[in-house]
Amino acid sequence: MNSFTDIDEQARGWFVRLNGPDAPEADWLAFQDWIEADDAHRLAYDRVEALWVALEDVPASALPANEDLPRPRRQASRPGWLLPGVGIAAAVLLAVGVWPMLNGGDLQTYRTTSAPQTVRLEDGSTVYLNRHSEMRVRMRPGRREVSLTDGEAAFDVTHDTRRPFVIAADDHSVEVLGTAFNVVNHDGRFSVSVERGVVGVTPANSRTPLRLKAGQRVDQVSNAAAVLSTVDPATASAWRDGVLVYRRASLGEVGDDLSRYLDKPVNVSQSARELRFTGVLRVGDEKIMLEQLRELVPVEVSRSPEGVELTRRGGT
C-alpha cells in the first residue's frame, strides 16, 4: 500500500491502536519500524495528531462521527484535556538540537539550591524546579522557550496551539503544545516521564521520535541507546510529594539523585553502580534515607561531612 490515502489510513490505524487502553510494547516497536520506513509515514501520523490537538477545545457534541478515530471524552477529575482510550491531551515533539536564544522577549533565569521552587509562567504554565537545578525562560509572542541547563523539572504546560512551548536540554529539545511530564538533564543523563498526554522523544543520533503516552518513560545516557520503560503516571514527578520512586534503577542513578537531596556528593563504587534498586525512598534526614537504602540493597554506607560512599556489601 503506497498511495497517499493508504498511508493516511495506516496512520489513523496506528493512532487508534497506540491509544487503546492496553497497547502492548510489541505494538510500539512495530509502530517505530513503520514510522522509520518512510518520511511519508511520519508526516501522515503527525497530521493525525495535529487534528486531534485541534479538536481538543471543540465540544464533543459538535464533532462529526468518524469511525476511524477514537471519540474524545472529557474526564471529570481532570477538566481541560481529552481522553481517547487511556488518555491523550496535546501532542509533544522532542527533537535533537539546541534551540538558539534569539533576540526578543525578556530572559529570566531560575536557580535552586537545597530547596525546590514552583515557577508560574505568564502563559499559565507551571514548572516545578527540583533542587540544584537551573533553567532559563524567554516568552515570545509566537513561542515559549525554556532551557533546562541542569537538573530536573516537572512541567504542566498550558495548551496553546499558536504558541509552542520549547524546552532545550543539552542536545535534546522538547516542543509541547500542552501536557504534563518530567524531565531530567544532568551529567549526561536524560530522561522523560509522561504523566498525561502524548510525547514524542527523538533520542540523540536518531531522526524519528518515539511516541510516549501517559505511563511511559524514556532514558538515555550520553549517546547510548535509548531505553523505553513503563511507570505509574502518578509517580512521574513523585519527588514533588517528597518521595523518590525507582523501578530497577541502577545504584549509580540513585546515587546521583541522593547527591542532590543530601547536598553533598554520594560516590558509588564501580562494583555497586550496576546493582538494581526497586523501591521508594522518602526524602528527609540523611541518616534515615541512607538506612532505608541499606535495608533494600546489599550496600555498605560510609558517611562523613564531605560526602557519602556506597560500596557493594562484601565487595569494594
Sequence and secondary structure as in RCSB ss.txt:
>XXXX:A:sequence
MNSFTDIDEQARGWFVRLNGPDAPEADWLAFQDWIEADDAHRLAYDRVEALWVALEDVPASALPANEDLPRPRRQ
ASRPGWLLPGVGIAAAVLLAVGVWPMLNGGDLQTYRTTSAPQTVRLEDGSTVYLNRHSEMRVRMRPGRREVSLTD
GEAAFDVTHDTRRPFVIAADDHSVEVLGTAFNVVNHDGRFSVSVERGVVGVTPANSRTPLRLKAGQRVDQVSNAA
AVLSTVDPATASAWRDGVLVYRRASLGEVGDDLSRYLDKPVNVSQSARELRFTGVLRVGDEKIMLEQLRELVPVE
VSRSPEGVELTRRGGT
>XXXX:A:secstr
  SHHHHHHHHHHHHHHHTSTT  HHHHHHHHHHHHH HHHHHHHHHHHHHHHHTTTS GGGS   TTS    B 
TTSTTSB STT   SEEEEEES     SSS EEEEE SSS EEEE TTS EEEE TT EEEEEE SS EEEEEEE
EEEEEE    TTS EEEEETTEEEEESS EEEEEEETTEEEEEEEESEEEE  TT SS EEEETTEEEEEETTS 
 EEEE  GGGTTGGGGTEEEEEEEEHHHHHHHHHHHHTS EEE HHHHT EEEEEEE   HHHHHHHHHHHSSEE
EEEETTEEEEEETT  
